[in-house]
Amino acid sequence: MSNQETFVAVAMNAWNTHIERAEKLFFNLSKEQLHAEVAPGKNRLIYLWGHFTAVHDAMLPLLGFGPRLYPQLDTPFITSPDKAVADLPPVAELKKFWDDVTRKLSEGLAKLTAEDWLARHNSVSAEDFAKNPLRNRFAILLSRTNHVSYHLGQATLVSK
């Protein structure tokens, strides 16, 4: 295994671990538990789950895996704060969205070679990438893994 392949394997392991932790958390909560706030006046768990789903959905075109599956999730989970949108998707529908996005993203991630990881992502121009090659697919994976980790840390506050 080359050094690049080792770095990718370590990062993918972290990504997969955090996705599994998110699933273990969200899939085992009741509808009432999903509506608990991480702290008084803060995001509810259902909002965090929808937020992850919407952000991960946005990764699909960013990484070149095709169009978004559920762009309608942006309004309730990205561009609006929690509780600003009254009607969130039902829990069963949100789980389907999560499953679909996670499956498509996992399939795309699994196909990338070590060289592919270091290629530019689709929101950076070739000219800007030439100036800053750190704006690559690998950086997206690392930043989104940190994003999941951050919000899962918030979610642990619910049980305390």
C-alpha positions, 0 to 999 in steps of 0.5 A: 500500500502506497503512502497515499493509499494509506492516508486515504484508508485512514481518512475513509476509516474515520469517515465510515466510523462517524457515519456508523456512529450517526446511524447508531444514534439516529436510527435508535431514537424515537420520534420524541427523542429526535425532537430533543434539543442538544441544549436549551434553545439549540438544534434538535437531533432531527435537525442535525440528522437532516443537516447531515443528509443535506450536506452529504447530498451536496457532496455528490456533485462536489465530488463528481458523483452525479446530481443531488438527490434531495436538494429540497432539504437545503431550506429546512436543514441548511439555509434555515436554522432549526425550527424556522421551517415548520414542516420537516420530513417525517422520520421514515422519509428522512431515514430513506433520504439518509440511506439513499444519500449515504449509499450513493456517496459510499459507492462513489467514494469507494471508486476513487483512486489515490490519485483521484482523491488529490484532484480538484473538487467541482467547486474550484476552477482549474485556475484556482486549483493550480494556485491552491492544490489543497482544494481537492476531494481529500480535503472535502472528505476531511472537512465533512468528517470533522463536520459529522464529528462536531455535530455528533459531539453536540448530540451527546449533550442530549443524554447528559 
